[in-house]
Amino acid sequence: MKKIIFQFIFIFLSVFCCQTVFAQNNFLYKRELKGIQKSNQTEWYKINVPIEVIEKINTDFSDIRIFGVTNSDTLEAPFLTRKIMQKSENQKVDFKIINSSKKENAYFFTLEKDNTTRQEEATNLIKLDFENTNFDWRVKLEGSQNQNEWFEILNDYRIVSIQNEFTEYKFTRLIFPNSKYKYYRIKLSDKSEKQSQNGFKNNEPKLNSASVFLQKTIEGNFEGLEIISKNIEVNKDKKQTIIDIELTHSVPIDFLSLEVKNDFDYYRSIQIKYLLDSTITEKGVIYNFVTLHTSTLSSIEKQNGSSSFFINSNEKSKKYQIIIDNQDNQPLDIGQLEIKGYINQIFTRVSPSDKAISYFLMYGNERLQKPNYDIVRFQNTIPTDVTLLELDSEQKIPQKEVEKVTPLFENSLWLWLLMGTIILVLTVFTFKMMKK
């Protein structure tokens, strides 16, 4: 009896496991690599990944591979990914404050380069640290080799510090072209000096330190992202300016430049968001935007009419949103927008014996994990002069049809009969056990 019951239960469970799917790990797209040289040495090559490919792959490049294909075999070529990002390095140059003085309505601070420092070493950045917490001052920066003859470097330059219960903001950096002076003289004058004979209004500058640097900037390798629509709306209830942007492709953004046409001073909080998803409700579509970057939009740091923001995002989206908090201020007049993304590069290594075959960049395989190649640990061996390969046009790879197993019973009546039979057998078995 027990054997019969187990057989019925097995059949019953098999009915509910009515479909089995057999699938293979397949790539959706491929592009042939053009330009591999048939030489007798192992060589490195690089590929600039197009935006159209970035849109279709994972941001960690886990779903791509490079294959060399022959009529009888497939060879996987190792690769690594890289992008040249914008960054700055500050190399400190030893200076000390040797003089602090006041003349009429201006304050002067003189800096001298340390004797142990190479005199030919250039500088282009001075960071000022004041004990004062709230000020708006004008700066004139001069340089000299002997303190007798002074040369103007910056004039009518502005530094600001704002600290209250609502906000905290400080801009006290002097940025100037590369200079090799032994002495720097900083002249501070109050913004309201022309309107007031008292000048600084009992807020005399108290300079704690002045640090001098040579700032070296490595330029990022960017490409522009096409904007297909831009909508600017002022929400009076929320006191915000909302800018909705739609791109041609769903890709990460790494750089945003925003033009402000107004010539008055402003200091606003700014948020940059991306569209995560949307929900359809009875009242319409609700969009779920997630914050990517928060910063300050300030007239102090505006250059050539625009403010720039480095975002360095890994989130892909076609729709982005910029929110400017106006508080009780007049909304800003927004002009041109520029959005860029870093150019992603793939480096691969090909040995002489494998150069006779055709190579393809294959992508769109969601089931793959990120590969683990040895060359990732030896990136310093990649030469600086690497041949750039061209990518052929995209080809869709035909997918195998999913094999479907027909259910054991297509008619639901058979299921009910089977269930009834099992219940009847179990009931009979139970009564027999009770009599015993």
C-alpha positions in Angstrom: 0.0 0.0 0.0 2.8 2.4 0.9 4.4 1.8 -2.4 1.2 2.6 -4.3 0.8 5.9 -2.3 4.4 7.0 -3.1 3.8 6.3 -6.8 0.7 8.5 -6.8 2.5 11.3 -5.0 5.3 11.2 -7.4 2.9 11.5 -10.4 1.1 14.4 -8.6 4.3 16.4 -8.1 5.4 15.7 -11.7 2.2 17.3 -13.0 3.0 20.6 -11.3 6.5 20.6 -12.6 5.0 20.9 -16.1 7.5 23.0 -17.8 11.3 22.7 -18.0 13.4 25.2 -19.8 16.7 24.4 -21.4 18.8 27.5 -22.2 22.4 28.1 -23.0 24.5 31.2 -22.2 24.3 33.2 -25.3 25.6 36.6 -26.3 23.1 39.0 -28.0 25.5 41.1 -30.1 29.0 41.0 -31.6 31.3 43.4 -33.5 34.4 42.3 -35.4 37.7 43.8 -34.4 39.6 45.4 -37.3 43.3 46.3 -37.4 45.1 43.4 -35.7 48.6 43.3 -37.2 50.0 40.0 -38.4 53.5 40.5 -36.8 55.8 38.0 -35.1 55.5 39.5 -31.6 52.9 39.6 -28.8 51.1 43.0 -29.0 48.7 45.0 -27.0 45.6 46.6 -28.6 43.0 49.0 -27.4 39.4 49.6 -28.3 37.3 52.7 -27.6 33.9 51.4 -26.6 31.1 53.2 -28.4 28.2 54.7 -26.5 25.8 52.3 -28.3 27.7 49.4 -26.7 27.8 51.0 -23.3 24.1 51.3 -23.3 23.7 47.5 -23.8 26.2 46.1 -21.3 26.7 46.1 -17.6 28.6 49.0 -16.1 31.2 46.6 -14.7 31.8 45.0 -18.2 31.0 41.6 -16.8 28.8 40.5 -19.8 31.4 41.0 -22.5 34.2 38.8 -23.9 36.7 38.9 -26.8 36.8 35.7 -28.8 39.0 34.6 -31.7 36.9 32.4 -33.9 38.0 29.8 -36.4 36.0 27.1 -38.3 36.8 24.5 -35.6 37.7 26.3 -32.4 37.1 29.4 -30.3 39.9 31.3 -28.4 39.2 33.7 -25.5 41.5 36.7 -25.4 42.1 38.3 -22.0 41.3 42.0 -21.6 41.0 44.7 -19.1 39.0 48.0 -19.0 40.3 51.5 -18.3 39.1 55.1 -18.4 41.2 58.2 -18.0 39.4 60.2 -15.3 39.9 63.9 -14.5 41.9 64.4 -11.3 44.1 66.9 -9.7 47.2 66.4 -7.5 48.5 69.2 -5.2 52.2 69.3 -4.6 53.0 71.6 -1.7 55.7 74.2 -2.0 57.1 75.6 1.3 56.3 79.2 1.9 56.0 81.2 5.1 54.3 84.5 6.0 56.9 87.1 6.7 54.9 90.3 6.8 51.4 91.3 7.8 50.4 95.0 7.6 47.6 97.5 7.0 47.5 100.6 4.9 44.4 102.8 4.7 41.5 100.4 4.1 43.6 97.4 2.9 45.5 94.5 4.5 48.7 93.0 3.1 50.3 89.6 3.7 53.7 88.7 2.2 54.8 85.2 1.6 58.4 84.0 1.0 59.5 80.8 -0.5 61.7 78.6 1.8 65.4 78.7 1.0 65.5 74.9 0.9 63.0 74.8 -1.9 64.1 74.9 -5.5 63.6 78.5 -6.6 62.7 77.5 -10.1 59.7 75.4 -8.8 56.4 76.8 -10.1 53.2 77.4 -8.1 49.7 78.1 -9.2 47.5 77.7 -6.1 47.3 79.4 -2.7 44.9 78.1 0.0 44.0 80.8 2.6 42.8 79.9 6.1 41.2 82.7 8.1 39.9 82.8 11.6 37.0 84.9 10.3 33.8 83.0 9.4 31.8 85.5 7.4 33.3 87.8 4.8 33.3 88.9 1.2 36.7 90.3 0.2 38.5 91.3 -2.9 42.1 90.1 -3.5 45.0 91.4 -5.5 47.9 89.0 -5.8 51.4 90.2 -6.9 54.7 88.4 -7.3 58.3 89.5 -6.9 61.8 88.1 -6.9 63.3 90.9 -4.7 60.4 92.7 -3.0 61.3 95.8 -4.9 59.5 95.3 -8.2 56.1 93.7 -8.0 54.1 92.1 -10.9 50.3 91.7 -10.9 49.0 88.1 -11.1 45.4 88.5 -10.0 43.3 91.6 -9.6 39.7 92.1 -8.2 39.7 88.3 -7.3 37.0 87.4 -4.8 37.0 85.2 -1.7 33.9 84.4 0.4 33.0 82.7 3.6 29.3 82.2 4.7 28.5 80.5 7.9 25.0 80.6 9.6 22.2 78.3 10.8 21.2 77.6 7.2 24.4 77.0 5.3 28.2 76.8 5.4 30.2 77.7 2.4 33.8 78.8 1.8 35.8 79.8 -1.2 39.3 81.0 -0.2 41.5 79.5 -3.0 43.7 81.7 -5.2 44.0 80.0 -8.6 46.5 81.6 -11.0 48.8 80.7 -13.9 52.0 78.9 -13.2 54.5 81.3 -11.6 58.0 81.0 -10.2 58.2 84.0 -7.9 60.1 83.9 -4.6 57.6 86.3 -3.0 53.9 86.7 -3.1 52.0 89.7 -1.8 48.3 89.4 -1.0 46.2 92.6 -0.7 42.7 92.3 0.8 40.1 94.9 0.5 36.5 94.8 1.6 33.8 94.5 -1.1 31.9 97.5 0.5 35.1 99.6 0.7 33.9 102.0 -2.0 30.6 102.6 -0.1 32.2 102.9 3.4 35.2 104.7 4.7 35.6 102.2 7.5 36.3 99.4 5.1 36.1 96.1 6.8 33.5 97.1 9.4 35.2 95.7 12.4 35.9 92.4 10.6 39.6 92.7 10.3 41.2 89.7 8.4 43.0 87.2 10.7 45.0 84.9 8.6 45.9 81.6 10.2 47.9 80.1 7.4 48.6 80.4 3.7 49.6 77.1 1.9 51.1 77.3 -1.6 50.9 74.4 -4.1 51.6 73.4 -7.6 48.4 71.9 -8.8 48.8 69.3 -11.6 45.6 68.4 -13.4 45.2 65.3 -15.5 42.6 66.0 -18.0 39.8 63.4 -18.4 39.2 61.6 -21.6 35.5 62.7 -22.3 33.0 62.4 -25.1 29.9 64.5 -25.4 26.5 63.0 -24.8 23.7 64.1 -27.0 20.7 65.8 -25.4 17.4 65.3 -27.3 15.2 67.2 -25.0 15.5 69.8 -22.2 12.6 71.3 -20.2 13.1 74.0 -17.5 10.3 74.6 -15.1 10.0 76.9 -12.0 8.1 75.3 -9.2 6.9 78.3 -7.1 5.4 76.2 -4.3 8.7 74.3 -3.7 10.8 77.3 -4.6 12.8 75.3 -7.1 14.0 75.4 -10.6 13.6 71.9 -12.1 15.5 70.9 -15.3 14.4 67.7 -17.0 16.9 66.2 -19.5 16.6 63.3 -21.9 19.6 61.8 -23.6 19.8 59.8 -26.8 21.3 56.8 -25.0 20.9 55.3 -21.6 24.4 55.8 -20.2 26.2 57.1 -17.1 27.1 60.8 -16.9 30.4 62.0 -15.5 30.5 65.7 -16.2 27.9 68.5 -16.3 28.4 72.1 -17.3 25.6 74.6 -16.6 25.4 78.1 -17.9 23.9 80.8 -15.8 23.2 84.0 -17.6 22.6 86.3 -14.6 25.3 88.7 -13.6 24.2 89.1 -9.9 25.6 87.1 -7.0 24.0 83.8 -6.1 24.5 80.8 -3.9 22.2 77.9 -4.4 22.1 74.2 -3.5 21.9 71.9 -6.6 21.0 68.2 -7.0 21.6 66.0 -10.0 19.3 63.0 -10.2 18.7 60.0 -12.5 15.5 58.2 -13.3 15.5 54.8 -11.6 12.0 53.7 -12.6 8.4 54.8 -13.0 5.0 53.7 -11.9 1.7 54.0 -13.7 -1.2 55.0 -11.3 -4.7 56.3 -11.7 -3.4 59.9 -11.4 -0.7 59.3 -14.1 2.9 58.3 -14.2 5.0 58.7 -11.0 8.7 59.0 -11.8 11.3 57.8 -9.2 14.4 60.0 -9.4 17.5 59.1 -7.3 20.1 61.6 -6.3 23.5 61.2 -8.0 25.3 64.3 -6.8 24.8 67.3 -4.5 26.8 70.5 -4.7 26.7 74.3 -4.6 25.9 76.5 -7.6 27.7 79.7 -6.9 28.6 82.8 -8.8 32.0 82.9 -7.1 33.2 79.7 -8.8 31.6 80.4 -12.2 34.1 80.5 -15.0 33.2 81.9 -18.4 29.6 82.0 -17.4 29.3 78.3 -16.5 29.7 76.1 -13.5 31.1 72.6 -13.8 30.4 69.5 -11.8 32.3 66.2 -11.9 29.9 63.3 -11.1 31.7 60.1 -12.0 28.5 57.9 -12.0 28.0 54.2 -12.6 24.2 54.5 -13.0 22.7 54.3 -16.5 19.7 56.3 -17.5 18.3 58.3 -20.4 16.5 60.8 -18.2 18.2 63.0 -15.7 16.9 65.9 -13.5 18.6 68.9 -12.1 17.0 70.7 -9.1 18.2 74.1 -8.0 16.9 75.4 -4.6 16.0 79.0 -5.0 14.7 79.6 -1.5 13.2 83.1 -1.6 15.5 84.3 -4.4 14.8 85.2 -8.0 15.1 82.0 -10.2 18.3 81.9 -12.2 18.2 82.3 -16.0 19.6 78.9 -17.2 21.4 78.8 -20.6 23.3 76.0 -22.3 23.8 72.6 -20.8 26.7 70.3 -21.6 26.9 66.6 -20.5 29.8 64.3 -21.0 30.9 60.8 -20.1 34.3 59.2 -19.8 35.5 57.2 -22.8 35.8 53.6 -21.8 38.7 51.6 -23.3 39.4 47.9 -23.5 42.9 46.7 -23.6 43.6 43.2 -24.9 46.8 41.1 -25.7 47.2 38.9 -28.7 50.1 36.5 -29.3 51.7 35.9 -32.8 50.2 32.4 -33.2 46.7 33.7 -32.8 46.8 36.7 -35.1 45.6 34.8 -38.2 42.1 34.3 -36.9 39.2 36.8 -36.7 38.4 38.4 -33.4 35.0 39.6 -32.1 33.8 41.7 -29.2 30.8 39.9 -28.0 28.4 41.3 -25.4 25.0 41.1 -23.9 25.3 37.9 -21.9 23.6 38.6 -18.6 24.5 35.2 -17.1 28.2 35.8 -17.1 30.3 37.0 -14.2 33.2 39.4 -14.5 36.3 37.5 -15.8 39.5 37.1 -13.8 42.5 37.4 -16.0 46.2 37.6 -15.0 46.8 40.7 -17.1 44.7 42.8 -14.6 47.6 42.3 -12.1 50.2 43.5 -14.6 48.7 46.7 -15.9 52.1 48.5 -15.6 53.4 46.3 -18.5 51.0 47.9 -21.0 53.0 50.1 -23.3 52.0 53.7 -23.8 51.9 53.4 -27.6 49.1 50.9 -28.2 47.4 50.3 -31.6 43.8 51.4 -31.7 41.4 48.8 -33.2 38.3 49.7 -35.0 35.0 48.1 -34.3 32.8 46.9 -37.2 29.1 47.4 -37.2 26.9 45.6 -34.7 25.5 42.2 -35.6 22.7 40.5 -33.7 23.4 36.9 -32.8 20.5 34.5 -33.5 19.2 33.0 -30.4 18.1 29.3 -30.0 14.5 28.8 -29.4 13.6 27.8 -25.9 12.7 24.1 -25.7 9.4 23.5 -24.1 8.2 20.2 -22.5 4.5 19.5 -23.0 2.5 19.1 -19.8 1.6 15.6 -18.8 -2.1 16.5 -18.6 -3.3 19.3 -20.7 -6.9 18.9 -19.6 -7.6 20.2 -16.0 -10.2 17.4 -15.6 -7.5 14.8 -15.4 -5.8 16.8 -12.6 -9.0 16.8 -10.5 -9.5 13.1 -11.1 -5.9 12.4 -10.1 -6.3 14.5 -6.9 -9.6 12.7 -6.1 -8.0 9.3 -6.5 -5.1 10.2 -4.2 -7.5 11.5 -1.5 -9.6 8.3 -1.8 -6.5 6.1 -1.4 -5.2 8.0 1.6 -8.6 7.8 3.2 -8.9 4.1 2.8 -5.3 3.6 4.1 -6.1 5.7 7.1 -9.2 3.7 8.1 -7.3 0.4 7.8 -4.6 1.8 10.1 -7.2 2.8 12.6 -8.8 -0.7 12.7 -5.4 -2.2 13.4 
